[in-house]
């Protein structure tokens, strides 16, 4: 990985792209420290109006920018993209638009942006209502100015994300989330150091616990990288065709089915559903939800079991939208391809569906294990505040691998001489 960055740094074009990416990420991080008009950051930090559980998922997307002009971060756009992706599969009209090529994708992207603004208004209004007591001047004008500022900040981050994508080194929205997550790394190191120096137990035992935690953390990252690149390759043979005196086809290929088809979406959906009662309780002060929130807390054994069940359910649910075996089988049949030993048409789609189901089961076990390890660490080492979660690990490793692959492909294009040279 380091050799890839070193070689990319030697290429002027790639070096300028890296500088451009770092500049935009610096702008995003600076914006997280600019408060919205009229809010008292001292009261907000001291009061912790959202609560620790609700802040954990929110901080993942925003990098701890609660109360700033980038308070919602890229979150509304990510949610809008997920909703539009699901609607594109569920609504035939949107599916037809999406298949119209570049023009259709532009329409879907524009609808995604509009929906993101609507979600930003709703989310921003909910946040302002939650912390309205933290404003120095509690008037509707101040609330409106804060809402406009937060929505404008979200739109600006969406624009920066698209500029990062145009830069050509991967998905800009993923980079922004990646930078926000890494921004909390120094705070995590500080928490571990505080635990080691101020622990009630023997100092050596505290350091041993931290070393064991770091070893587990390294093994988890390696396991995540291994599974991220894992795929099941279904062999495909294309029949030969005669056109005049020329024979076309006859090649062998494969259909790559990745283990993590659902990606990080299953964990995000599961933890969002578990934290929904907490969000309602914080926004409207519903006291009778206290018992529900306590049971659904992932640190609670019952909540942890429900968490794992939801991960399995959402893994299969999202995979069913992201991968369509019937469409794959039809495209293979049209192009003269077939799986050796399997008849084209319905038998092929059923075979692919069976492979996808087995792969999804392995992926669900993987997601559940990654998501539950930080919870288990909290049970084993109750004094240590784990600064990472399953979603964090998957996003960080996924984006890092994407950056490396993009740089490798661009280096290959610039150094490939071809057969004419």
Secondary structure, DSSP 8 states (H G I E B T S, - for coil): -HHHHHHHHHSHHHHHHHHHHHHHHHHHHHHTTSB-TTB-HHHHHHH-TT-HHHHHHHHHHHSS-TTBTTTTTTHHHHHHHHHHHHHHHH-HHHHHHHTSTHHHHHHHHHHHHHHHHHHHHHHHHHHHHHTGGGBSS--HHHHHHHHHHHHHHHHHHHHHHHHHHHHTSS-HHHHHHHHHHHHTHHHHHHHHHHHHHS-SS-HHHHHHHHHHHHHHHHHHHHHHHHHHT-EEEEEEEE-EEEETTEEEE--EEEEEEETTSSTTHHHHHHHHHHHHHHHHHHHH--GGGHHHHHHH-TTSHHHHHHHHHHHHHHHHHHHHHH--HHHHHHHHHHTTEE-TTS-TTHHHHHHHHHHHHHHHHHHHHHHHHHHHHHHHHHHH-TTS-----HHHHHHHHHHHHHHHHHHHHHHHHHH---TT-
